[in-house]
Every structure is written in C-alpha cells, then in structure tokens.
C-alpha cells in the first residue's frame, strides 16, 4: 500500500512542471469556475495574442446583411474593485441597430489570461432601445468574473466565461489549437477553436481566434477587416 501511494505521489508531481500554477478545481459539469488569480495583479491592457486589449484594435465582421464591429476603446471602468478595459460591440442588420454592448475585461500580465467582468447591453427594436437582456457585472447580484481566453490555451480546457446566475452563464471548451480559417479578410493559420454553450440555453456555437487578431469567425459571422493601433 505504501509503495502504491508513493508511486501515485511521484506520478502527480511529474505531471506538474515547475512554474505551472495548479489547475483550478472544476465543477461537476467539468467547467472551471474558480481561477486562483491575484485580483490586484490584473490590468486593463494585455498581450494575449488571441484576445488583444490594446486601445484602437478594431475588427469588422459580416454575415449576410448583418454586421458586427468590435472596438477596444480608450476607456477603463472599475468593476468589482478591478480596473477593466471597455470593449464595444455594435451589431446591425440591414443598416439598423440590433444590439450595442460594452464589455469589461482585465488581463493577468503573468499568465496572459484574460478575464471577463461583465457587460452593459442595449437591444434595439424599431430603432429604439427596447431592453437590456444579459447585462451583468462581477460583484453585483451574485455575479463573478469568468475567464474569456487563457494565455496558454490547451485542448480540452473548459471554463466559465460569465458567472451571473440566471442572467449570463456562457462557458467555453477549447477544441483545437491549429486550425486554418479563411474569411473575407484573409486566411488565418494556427487558430484556436472554441465551442461555447450555456446552461440557460440549448445548443452550442463555435468560434475561431487567430494569433495577433483575435476573433476571426463566430458561426456565420466572418472577419472582413481589422485595424490595429
């Protein structure tokens, strides 16, 4: 018995390379909810190649007559005690506004991990704001920050992106690290492929992130152009 225990201990130690942080405990569904990050170390700028947080970084997408523009703004907002970067998303269909959201992110400079602290949402109907579904903030009404993109993605890693019970509970699993994606903006290699789902909704959706760019494809929504600061 002692020999077996020693062998198991040695195997466990070998699986963790020096300098690697212990993986956070997973919930029963396999998605990480706790990340063990030092909140005081988080910054509103980051160099994660798959999720740039540099002011002025702008990506434009199209799916038929639907368009989406994602812009990293020169704005920060303190959410749950952390200074976050504000990223704007504007979606239109047929030239009319569908949804505008302001998302709040912060990065860990030591790991490159980017965390999601919430969003404000305006949904439009007939050209006017009709509601704010899915809006949430960490530190309010039970909301807690989630992980939007690891600094070192690994196939099979599964994590919660939003933790706002009953409001926003998106989660993601990394499917591949080396896929090639072609969009109107060009062909991108070594893309990270994620699959997103939510316990609040049925089904799932796939996204692809290219190094140095960020999101290049979200289901039928494809990158048309990118402007870097």
C-alpha positions in Angstrom: 0.0 0.0 0.0 2.8 2.4 0.9 4.6 1.6 -2.3 1.5 2.3 -4.3 0.9 5.6 -2.5 4.5 6.7 -3.2 4.1 5.8 -6.9 0.9 7.8 -7.2 2.5 10.8 -5.5 5.5 10.7 -7.8 3.3 10.5 -10.9 1.3 13.5 -9.7 4.4 15.5 -9.2 5.7 14.7 -12.6 2.5 15.9 -14.2 3.1 19.4 -12.9 6.0 21.1 -14.5 7.9 23.7 -12.3 6.4 27.1 -12.5 3.0 25.8 -13.6 0.1 27.0 -11.5 -2.2 24.3 -10.1 -5.3 23.9 -12.3 -8.3 25.4 -10.5 -10.9 22.9 -9.3 -13.6 22.0 -11.8 -17.3 21.9 -11.0 -19.4 18.8 -11.6 -20.1 19.7 -15.2 -16.3 20.0 -15.9 -16.2 23.7 -16.4 -13.8 25.8 -14.2 -15.4 28.4 -12.1 -12.6 29.4 -9.8 -9.3 30.6 -11.2 -7.0 31.4 -8.3 -5.9 34.7 -9.8 -4.4 37.6 -7.8 -7.0 40.3 -8.5 -4.6 43.1 -7.5 -2.4 42.0 -10.4 -5.0 42.3 -13.1 -4.6 45.1 -15.6 -6.8 46.7 -18.3 -4.2 46.0 -21.0 -2.9 42.7 -22.2 -0.8 40.9 -24.8 -2.8 37.7 -25.2 -2.5 37.1 -28.9 -6.0 35.6 -29.2 -7.7 38.4 -27.3 -5.9 41.8 -27.8 -6.8 44.6 -25.3 -4.9 47.4 -27.0 -6.9 50.6 -27.5 -7.9 51.2 -31.1 -7.9 47.5 -32.1 -11.0 47.2 -34.3 -12.4 44.2 -36.1 -15.3 44.3 -38.6 -17.5 41.2 -39.4 -20.3 40.3 -41.8 -22.9 37.6 -42.1 -25.2 38.4 -45.0 -26.8 41.8 -44.2 -25.8 41.6 -40.6 -22.6 43.4 -39.5 -20.6 43.5 -36.2 -17.9 45.9 -35.2 -15.8 45.2 -32.1 -13.6 48.0 -30.9 -11.2 48.1 -27.9 -11.9 51.6 -26.5 -9.6 54.1 -24.9 -11.8 53.7 -21.8 -11.5 51.9 -18.5 -14.1 51.1 -15.8 -13.6 49.8 -12.3 -15.7 46.7 -11.8 -15.7 44.8 -8.5 -12.5 46.6 -7.5 -10.6 45.9 -10.7 -9.8 48.4 -13.4 -11.1 46.8 -16.7 -10.8 47.7 -20.3 -14.0 48.6 -22.1 -14.6 46.8 -25.4 -17.6 48.0 -27.6 -19.6 45.6 -29.8 -22.1 47.1 -32.3 -24.3 44.8 -34.3 -26.5 46.0 -37.1 -28.8 44.3 -39.6 -29.8 46.0 -42.9 -28.1 49.1 -41.6 -30.3 49.3 -38.5 -29.0 48.8 -34.9 -29.7 45.4 -33.3 -27.5 45.4 -30.2 -24.8 47.5 -28.6 -22.8 46.2 -25.7 -19.9 47.4 -23.6 -17.8 44.6 -22.2 -15.3 44.7 -19.4 -12.1 42.8 -19.4 -8.8 42.6 -17.4 -5.6 40.6 -18.1 -3.1 38.9 -15.8 0.3 40.0 -17.1 2.0 37.0 -15.6 -0.1 34.4 -17.4 -1.7 36.2 -20.3 -5.1 35.0 -19.1 -8.0 37.5 -19.9 -10.9 37.7 -17.5 -14.5 38.9 -18.2 -16.1 41.2 -15.6 -19.4 41.9 -17.2 -21.2 43.9 -19.8 -23.9 46.5 -20.3 -26.3 45.8 -23.1 -28.8 47.8 -25.2 -31.1 45.8 -27.5 -33.0 47.8 -30.2 -36.4 47.4 -31.7 -37.6 49.9 -34.4 -34.5 52.0 -33.9 -35.1 52.4 -30.2 -33.7 50.7 -27.1 -36.1 48.0 -26.1 -34.3 46.3 -23.3 -31.0 45.2 -21.6 -31.0 41.4 -21.6 -27.9 39.6 -20.5 -26.4 42.7 -18.7 -24.3 41.8 -15.6 -21.3 42.9 -13.6 -19.0 41.0 -11.3 -19.7 41.9 -7.7 -23.4 42.7 -8.3 -26.3 40.4 -7.7 -24.1 37.3 -7.3 -22.1 37.9 -10.4 -18.4 36.8 -10.5 -15.8 37.2 -13.2 -15.0 34.4 -15.6 -12.2 33.5 -18.0 -12.7 34.7 -21.6 -9.4 33.4 -23.0 -6.4 31.6 -21.4 -2.9 32.9 -22.1 -1.8 29.3 -22.9 -4.8 27.5 -24.4 -4.9 23.7 -24.1 -7.2 21.3 -25.9 -9.9 20.1 -23.6 -9.7 23.1 -21.2 -13.2 24.0 -20.2 -14.1 27.2 -18.3 -16.9 29.6 -17.4 -16.8 32.9 -19.2 -19.7 34.5 -17.4 -20.9 33.7 -13.9 -24.2 35.6 -13.4 -26.8 33.1 -12.2 -30.0 33.3 -14.2 -28.7 36.1 -16.4 -25.5 35.2 -18.2 -23.7 31.8 -17.9 -21.7 31.4 -21.0 -18.9 28.8 -20.9 -16.3 27.5 -23.4 -14.3 24.5 -24.3 -11.1 24.5 -26.4 -11.5 22.1 -29.3 -8.3 22.7 -31.3 -5.2 24.9 -31.4 -4.0 24.7 -35.0 -7.0 25.2 -37.4 -6.9 27.2 -40.6 -9.8 29.6 -41.2 -10.5 31.6 -44.4 -12.6 34.7 -44.2 -13.1 37.8 -46.5 -10.2 39.3 -44.5 -7.8 36.5 -45.5 -6.6 33.1 -44.4 -5.5 32.6 -40.9 -3.5 29.7 -39.5 -2.9 28.3 -36.0 -6.4 29.4 -34.9 -7.8 28.4 -31.5 -11.2 26.8 -32.0 -13.6 27.1 -29.0 -17.2 25.7 -28.5 -19.5 27.9 -26.4 -22.6 26.9 -24.6 -24.8 28.0 -21.7 -26.9 26.1 -19.1 -29.5 28.8 -19.8 -29.9 28.0 -23.5 -30.0 25.0 -25.7 -27.3 24.2 -28.3 -23.8 25.5 -28.7 -21.8 27.7 -31.1 -18.2 27.6 -32.4 -15.7 30.5 -32.6 -12.2 30.8 -34.0 -9.4 33.1 -32.8 -6.3 33.9 -34.8 -3.0 35.0 -33.3 -2.4 38.7 -33.4 -6.0 39.3 -34.5 -8.5 37.8 -32.0 -11.9 36.6 -33.1 -12.0 35.8 -36.9 -15.2 33.7 -37.1 -18.3 33.3 -35.0 -20.5 30.8 -36.7 -21.6 32.6 -39.9 -20.1 35.9 -38.8 -16.7 36.3 -40.5 -13.9 38.9 -40.3 -14.0 41.4 -43.1 -11.2 43.8 -41.9 -9.0 44.6 -38.9 -7.4 47.8 -37.8 -4.5 47.7 -35.3 -3.3 50.5 -33.1 
